[in-house]
Amino acid sequence: MLSADQLLDALLERARGVTASETVALTAALGRVLTAPQTSAITVPPLDNSAMDGYAVRVADVVAAGVRLPVSQRILAGAVGAPLQLGTAARIFTGAPVPSGADAVLMQEDCTAEGESVVINKLPRRGENIRRAGEDIEAGAQVLAAGTRLGAAEMGLAASVGLDELPVFKRLKVACFFTGDELVTPGTSLQPGQIYNSNRYTLTGLVNGLGCELIDLGIVPDTLDATEAALARAAREADVVITSGGVSVGEADYVKAAVEKLGRVEMWKVAMRPGKPLVYGRVGEADFIGLPGNPVSAFVTFCLFVRPFLLKRMGAADVLYRAFAVQADFAWSKPGARREFLRAQLQPSGRLALFPNQGSGVLTSCAWSDGLVDLAIGQTVQPGDWVRFIPFSELLP
């Protein structure tokens, strides 16, 4: 068996980035990956502007608190005022350009309006409440690097410099199918021995969340012929094929056998709990990843291994998750022979509590948790110990 670190390293070595690209409207760029760096043709902000609603003044005109100045103009955001006359103030609003000659903006809370004049109740400081031109972005500066996966903040940043379309890699095609004669689709009645196919919704949700093009082939019967047919179709249509179930050592586990017949298996089994029976291989030009059938095992192994693999295949530069040291509010006295990933929730105290049932079929543990406690082989924990914690914010799309 490979260690979890060895498996992740090996998967990332085999992850071939997409090369085909297209240009999409900024409104359609969420989750896509940039093919080229983006620079700004403009300065942001373009002019010195007010950070507050208040009054623009010359510091030299306010020699003491209580000075009264006539209000010579009113400047709204989107308008450019006239140069500030000596011995006057300009009524100004947030985002409005600061008139030339003014070197401070006082908040309206520090002033008292009296007719056509204003009483300045506080001595201003030069530069106070003024956002300088270019303090965010200089013209010609790079705002987004190649390989950036575009989220809401990145889309807003692109919009702030006037970009209305972006060059991105084409969507990675990911095919999924699910094996097990016991599986049925929600909405139908369960017969004795049957269970609802939760993995289909967990895994397709994770794939869709990454921005991949999903090919959902649904449930495949537990026969070698049906598994081979589904695998052959998936490998023709997709860049990556992901399955759950059928990769262990049971007599009805046909997925690994189908991969060996149609392609090749390069890795099998990882020394971790949950998620030992994981397969990586190739079928034609497609990568194949076979996840365990237990719901928690499928969820955890996707988060830890498949997500970074898919991100690299998508062309993303930043694919690895981060872990943090957090204090435990639990005891773990049964060290295992495999690396353990325990579902845990952050408490108001800032410490971690464990879900009481860590079984690989208890999917409620994943919905309840905020992330995974990563325990080394043989590690025990006492309340107050610092543990390695991987929040789901680092693992989910």
N, C-alpha and C positions, 0 to 999 in steps of 0.2 A: 504494500500500500504506500501511496505517496502521502507526505504530510500536506496539510492545508496550504502552507507556504509554497511547497514544491509544485503543487497542482496549479495554484494561481500563477506562479512564474511560468510554468510550462504552457498554460493556456494563453497568456499574453504574448509569449514568443510565437505562438501559432496564429495569432489574430492578425489577419491581413486587412489593412484599411481599405475602405471603398475608394475607388479612383474617379468614378463618373460623378459629374457635378451638374448643377443647374442653378439658375437664378430665380429666386422666389420673392414675392412681395413681402415687405416687412411684417404685414399682418399675418402672414402664413409661416413665419420663421420660427415659431416656438418649438423648442426641442431639436431643431436642426443644428448641424455642425458647420462652422465656417470653413471654406476652402482656402481663403486668402485673408491677410490682415486688412483691416479697415482703418482709414485715416480720416481726419476731419479737415474739411476745406474751410472751416470757419473757426472763429474764436468764441468760446463759451465761458461766461456771458460775453456778448459782443461789445457792451459798454459797461462802465461802472454803473451799478444800480443799487437801489435802496433795499436793505434787508428788512425794513420795518415800515409801517405806516407812521408818519411823523413829519418832521420839518428839516429841510436841508439848510445848513447855515455855513457861514465862514466862522471858524473858531476865533479869529481875531475880532469879530464883531460882538462876541459874548465875553465881556471882560469880568462879569460877575453874575451869579445866579440872580434872577429877577429882572434881567434886561428885557425890554419890550422892543420887538422888531415888527415893522410892517410886513405883511404877507404880500409879496410882489407877484406871485404866480401859483398855479395849482397844476401839478404834473401827475397824470395817471399812467399806469403801466401801458406800454404801447405808444406813448407820446414822448416827444423829445422837447424839453423845455428850453427857454432862452437862457443865456448866461445870467448867473445870479447877480443882481444889482448890489452894490456896496450897501451895507447897513440894513439889509432885508433878509427875510427868510422865504423859502419856497415850501408850500404845502406839498408833500410827496407821499406816494403810496408804494407798497411793497412791489418790487420788480421794476419800478419806473426808473429811467436813466437819471443819474444825478447830474444836475446842471453844472456846466463849467463854472469854476469859481467857488463852488461849495466844497468843503473838505470834511464835513461831518453830517450825520443825520441823527437827530434826537428823536427818541420814541415819543409818540403823542402823549403817553402817560407822564412824561417828564416836562410837558408843556401845558399852558393854559391859553386856549383861544379866547380872544376878547375882540369881537367885531372884526375889523380888517387887520388886526394885529395879533401877535402871539407873545406871551410871556414865557421866557425860557427859564425854567426852574432848576436847571442843572448845568454845570459847566461841561461843555462838550470836549471830547478827545479827538484829535485829528484822526480821520479814517474810521471813526466809530459808525457802525451799522452800514458800512459801504462794502458791497461785494465788487471786487475789482474785475475789470475786463480780463478774460483769459485765466482767471484763478482756477477754473475747472479744467478747461481744455484750450490749448494753444492751437492755432491754425497749423496744419501739417503734422500734428501729433497722431500717433497710433492710438485708437480707442478700443479696438478689439483685435485679438491675435488670431491667427489661423489655428484651427483646432478647437476654438471656443464653442461650447454647447450653449445655445442661445436660450436664456430664460427671460423672465419678464424684465429684470433690470437691464440686461444686455439689449433687449429690444428697445427699451426706453432710451438707453444711451445712444443707440444708432439713430433713433428719431431725433434726439437732441442736436445732432450735427447734420440733420437734413437727409439722412439716407432713407430712401423709400423701398429699396430692394437690396437683397444680399446674395452673394454666391455661396451655395451650400452643397455638401455632398448629397447625392441621391439617397433616398431612404434605403436602409438595409432591409432586405426581405427575410422575414423569419417565419418559418412554418412550425406549427405545433400540432401534435396529436397525442392522444391519451389512450392507454391500453388498460383493459380489465373488463371482463364480462360482468363483474359486479356493479359497474358504473352505469348510472342513468342520469338523464338531464333533468335539472330542476323543472317543476311544472308537471311531471308525471308521477303517478303513484308508485311507491316503493313496494316491490315484492319481497318475500323472505330471502335474505342473503344479499340484497342489493343496497347500495349506498349512492348518495348523490355525488356527482363529479365536481367536487370543489376545486380541484387542481386546475381544471380548465379555466375557471374564472380568475383564480389567483394568478396563474402564469400569463394568460392573455392580457390581463390588466397590467402586469408588470412590463410586458413587451410593448403594449400600446403606450404606456406611460413614458417609455424611453424614446418614443417617436419613430419606432420601426414600422415597416409595412407588414402587418400581420396576415398570415395565411392560416386560418383556423380549420384544421381537418377533422376536428371533433374526436369522437370515441371510435377506436379501432378494435374489432373483435380479437379475442385472445387465440389467434392461430398464426402459425408462421407465414402462411401464404398471405393473409390479410395484412400482417405487419410488414412484410416485404413490399407489397403493393403500395401501401401508404408511404413507406420510407422512400421508395423509388420516385413516387410522384412528388413528395416534399423536396427531395434533393434536386429534382429537375426545376422546380418552380422557385426555390428559395436559396439565399446565401447561407443561412444557418437553419438547422433543423433541431428543435427541442422537443423532447418527449418526457412524460412522467410515467413511471411504472415499467415493469418488464425488464429491468436491468440487473436484477439480483440473480440468485442461483436456483430458483424454483423451476419445476418442470414446465410451468406455464409462462415462464419469463422469456419471451421470444425476441425482444427488441435487440439485445446484444447479439444474438445469433443472426438476426437479419442484417445488422451492420457488418458483421464479420463476413457474411455471404456477399453483400453488395459492395462493400468497401473495406475498411480496416478499422480496428480498434487500436488506439494508441495509448490510452490510459484507462484504468479501471480501478476503482476503490480509492477512497481517501480516508486517512486515519483521523476521523472526527465523529462527533456525535452532536446532533443528528446528521445523517446524510452519508453514510459509508458507501453505499452502492451507486457511485456516479461514474458515468462513462463519457469519454471524449474520443471521437474518431472522425473519419472523413468518408463521405459517400459521393463519388464523383467530385465535383468542384465545391460541394457544400460541406461546411463543418457540421458535425453532429454532436449534440450534448444530450445524454440521457440522464434525467434526474430521477431520484428515488420516487416511489409512489406514495409514501406517507406524506400527508399534507405539510407538516412542519418541516420535514426533511427537504421537500421540494422548494418550499418558500425560502428556507435558510440558505440552501446551496445556490439557488438563483441569485440571491442578494450578494453572497460572498464571492461567487465565481462567474456566474453567467453575466451579471450586470457589467462588471469591468471588461469582460471579454467582448460583449456587444458594443460597449462604448468605444473600445479601441477599433473594432471593426467598422464602426460608424465614422471614424476619423477624429474622434475626440482626443485632445492632448492630455486632459486630466481625467484619469479613470479610476484611481485608487481611493478607497475610503480612508478616513482618519479615525483613530481610536483615542479615547481620553481616559485619564485616571480619575476614578470616582470611588467614593467610599461605599462599602457594602453595608447594608442593614440586614444581613442574613448570614447564616452559617452554611457552609458546604463541607461536609466531613467525609464524603465518599469519593476519593480521588479515582479517576478512571484511567484506563490504559490508552485512551484516545483523547485528543483535544476536545474540550466541551464548549458548546455555545449555548448559554442559558438565556431564556427569555426573562427580561427584567424591566421594571418600571421605575422611573425617577420619582421619588417621594418629595413632598413639600420641604423636607429637611435637606434635600440635595443628595440624599443617599439612595441606594438601589434596593428595591425589594424584588424577590423572585416570585414568578408565578408558581403556585403550589404544586402543579402537576407538569413536569417537564417532559412528558411522553411525546414521541414523535407524531402521534396522531391527534394531539390536542391543539386544534387550530385556534381555539379561543386564546391560547397563550400568545399568539402572534398579534391578534387584534388588541389585546390588553396591554402589550408591552410597548416600551419606548425604544428598545434596542436589545443588543446581545452582550452578555458578559462573556468574555473570551478567556477561558481557563486553560492554562498549559497542562500537559499530561502530568498527572499526579498532584496537581495543585489543590490545596484545601483553603477554606476561607473562614474567618471569624468576623463577627460584626465589628465594624470600624476599620477593617483591612481595606487597603486601596486595591482596586481591581481594574483590569482593562475593559473599557466599555465602548461598544460601537453603536452609536445611536442610529435609529432607522433613518434619520435625516441624511445620513451618509450612505445609506444602502438602498433607498427606494427612489424611484424615478423623480 
